[in-house]
């Protein structure tokens, strides 16, 4: 056995070196994945507390670090029309914002796992219609709500964001149902999309 090892020491050394190299490459890949995950934002937009128009819309920070939600932009789909408005500063708020001022203002800092409760879907739609001075149009005429979240995230110089679309299915006997059109929240991370997001925010300033 010792003689065999001696005769094949060169080949064995090469194999061991290759195995060590593979281990280090795997280790470095895991470190890179962990590093990249720590720098990438992750924002969830979800329906909660029911499935109807009185269910609530939540924005949750699932990033590894805190982020600051600066703007919420909503788009209503009404037949062939679209109405896009910033939900932040959409209406005057009372001086007493209660125990959850961030949700009332639709902006604020969120640690990992914290969320904003944006309110009931029908209230969001009603507020947007009122702010846009719509006449002869009510919540029942709205087919869909698209919500875009704009946030500042420490590792990034440009704003980050996320979006999700909710369709209002009115063919339900028990009443309209809020149906997410995409399974996951669409994360806005590429530089091109974030520049577009910044331009959209400026347009609503």
PyMOL commands that set and color helices and strands:
alter all, ss='L'
color gray80, all
select helices_A, chain A and resi 2-7+9-39+101-105+121-131+139-141+191-203
alter helices_A, ss='H'
color red, helices_A
select strands_A, chain A and resi 43-48+56-61+67-78+81-86+108-110+115-120+144-153+160-169+177-180+186-188
alter strands_A, ss='S'
color yellow, strands_A
deselect
rebuild
show_as cartoon
